[in-house]
Amino acid sequence: MKLPLPLTSNEAERVVPHTGSAAQLTTIASAAMAFLCVFALALLFPTSRVATTWSDELAQSATIRISAPADQIDAQVTAVLTILDQTPGVATARALTDDEQQALLTPWFGPGLPLDTLPIPQLIEVTQADRGFDAEGLRLRLRAEVPGAVFDDHTRWRQPLVEAAGRLRVLGWVSVALIGVTMAVIVSLAASAALAANGQVIDVLRLIGARDRFVANAFVRRFTLRALAGAVLGTMLAMIALWLMPGDVPSGFLSGIGFRGVEWLGPLVVPLITAIVALLATGTAARRKLRSIR
């Protein structure tokens, strides 16, 4: 007949190894996964933010391209500006100067492009007000009154950015999920290895009255705390690495790596989520392993 086992949780945890490969594996794996998770979030948030910003900027602007003989360009530009001034929802409209058009073409053709000797169309920049304007109606009016004018609302440029932003978000969250699954697998294997290594101790505990639930809770608590400690360490190292990144990067994608505003909740909850994942993974592994140790 089994005798009652008046052991406290701290005493029961003595069956869990304090050192060894299982303990080190849990801590190191949790730290590494937390480090990677923070960096994944640090890349996910600004990438999505930049793509959304580009899309919004293109959505607020449009371009009108005028292709006409040199002696008709000025008249058509004046006509287009008059139409735009009469169009509700247009905030500003202006013709780009030669220097501005030169700057736009320099990345493609190099400096010193002779605009006066090439049939370069005249560009007019249009910025819409908050309420927007009727793009299709404006396109039809331009086609009727200024045949040489072509209206471009940047849809062909904006749509790929919107799609890219959505795909990057999905890929980012999939990466975070895969990191969590990997950590759960590693912690489960470590817990199973620790239970197998302490099979004789568990048999003795059963003989004197310990229930499997009592032993499993001891392993779950110990491995969850190890995972939490490793995740806190990994998160701190990731934040230090982000802080050490150069801050004088020219404007662009790399200048936005990091967190802003509510995004700071991301790295702060990484250790908590790691502990929850470790709790669930270790509990499942412990119950399964204890059933096999008879």
Secondary structure as UniProt FT lines:
FT   HELIX           9..12
FT   HELIX           13..15
FT   HELIX           21..59
FT   STRAND          61..66
FT   HELIX           70..85
FT   TURN            88..89
FT   STRAND          90..95
FT   HELIX           98..109
FT   HELIX           115..117
FT   TURN            118..119
FT   STRAND          122..128
FT   TURN            130..131
FT   HELIX           135..145
FT   TURN            147..148
FT   STRAND          149..152
FT   HELIX           155..197
FT   HELIX           199..207
FT   TURN            208..209
FT   HELIX           212..244
FT   HELIX           254..256
FT   HELIX           261..264
FT   HELIX           265..292
//
